[in-house]
Amino acid sequence: MTATAPEGAEERTGGRRLVSGVLWNALGRGIPLLLALALTPVLVHLMGTERWGLFTLALALVGIFGVFDLGLGMALTRAVSERIGEGRGAEAPALVGATLWSLLGVSIVMAALAWAFMPVLIGRVLRVPPGLEAEALAAFRVLAAAAPLVVINAALWGVLAAWQRFRAANLVNMPVSVFYYLGPVIALLAFDSLVAVMVALVLVRLVSGIAYAALAWRDVPGLGLNRPGFRLLRPLLRQGGWMSLSGALTQMLLYADRFLVGALIGLTAVAFYATPLDLVMRMWILPVAVAQALLPAIASSFRTAPERTALLLRRGALIVAGVVLPACLVLVALAEWLLWLWLGSAFADGGGMVLRILGVGIFFSCLAFVPGTLLDAIGRPEVVATFSLVQAAVFLPLGAGLLVLMGIEGAAIAWALRATADCAGRFLLAARFYPPAKEAGRALLPLLGAAGVGLAVMVPLPGLVAAMVVGALTLGVVVALGWRIAPVEDRAALLRRAGFARA
């Protein structure tokens, strides 16, 4: 049994709880991100360009490890949230225990396979200089051995998300995550080795897992490990399998281009391409924060309160657009200057146009989280997976072709086009499979169109003044459109906070 009192859909979908969850999730990832941005020049200096390229590939590998959970982490969040919303929270421990045991077994097997595959990746797939091969192989194998930690940590976070314990989870996550970026610097200063860097990352993951387990223990005593209900896994495996396929395809689409660059051009080109890409993908902090807050809320309400669910979709999209768009406008307008200030003239010259193009795509990539979360929460992950398969069939060949024809700028164009298509497709699919979402998607269409056109027009502009003028006009139009489609109660709350209306 848990000590959690039953909660209704209305309580779990309240605007205040949503905003609180988003803010805590954003802080939990934003504060360590600021440190990461500050330490990146230090890491580049300590590693050198080629080892930095390897390090970015290693971080991509950590993201790929997330698919080893067979989708059970997100499926667990959805299933537990649905039970809590319906007053059946007492069923959660058996479900949590069975999921954790299953994930531990699967991730150990996958870690062993990854360990065995590493010589092929280092020796045959990537163009690693002979002097770095031994160090790269040992470092990547250390990271492969840590795959179970990545998977279990994600599942434990999913348990905390189901109970909407975002404040407690992020108060723990913030100090631990600081060392996810500070640890590699300390390791390089002490040992000057990529292997030491990977050991530091693994230790941080271990501490994080212990902390998450201690927090989850409060809602699920013993984490359900003593009485796992393996019979409850069958529906989770079906949904989780589709979520896993969707996650694998998403990771492949996100990271395949940098591996293509490494295989076709070289590690220096990887650094000039992957560094702007990693920079723009840091903006995922906000949509991930929104998605983590939306998933348990929608899973609790989509059957019994469709109007509130549609309201959550609109709120989530407006929150993401309102914060992400200004950052995208700055990235596109000041791309070369930002890279020069951050990493020097070599990166500004080599990756400036890449950053401009990716600045357009990341806006739509961030917005795609919102309808994607709705589809997962209503139990239709197979829709997202099938759509990702279509994207893979179209955009992987396109990306390879543009890379050969135009270099890393062509790869960036393919990435931005795919992100735009992904966003549009997910909104259409959300409306198709959950009709209450149709009106919200239709209302958001002018806003998304105006933002996309404005960002795209800014990319080729040679002068800073022209880019700033177009950016200001784009922001003004989008703010006006956003205000028109914002829920009445949200507009009233903003006016009260601004002092223009009585409380």
MONORRA-V808060 format. One record per run of one state. SS is the DSSP state (hx for helix, st for strand, lp for the rest). FROM is the first residue (numbers start at 1). LEN is the number of residues. If there is no record, write none. Layout:
SS:FROM:LEN / SS:FROM:LEN
This chain:
lp:1:8 / hx:9:4 / lp:13:2 / hx:15:33 / lp:48:1 / hx:49:21 / lp:70:2 / hx:72:14 / lp:86:3 / hx:89:37 / lp:126:4 / hx:130:16 / lp:146:1 / hx:147:16 / lp:163:3 / hx:166:26 / lp:192:2 / hx:194:26 / lp:220:1 / hx:221:4 / lp:225:5 / hx:230:35 / lp:265:2 / hx:267:15 / lp:282:2 / hx:284:18 / lp:302:4 / hx:306:28 / lp:334:1 / hx:335:9 / lp:344:1 / hx:345:33 / lp:378:3 / hx:381:26 / lp:407:1 / hx:408:26 / lp:434:1 / hx:435:25 / lp:460:4 / hx:464:22 / lp:486:2 / hx:488:11 / lp:499:5
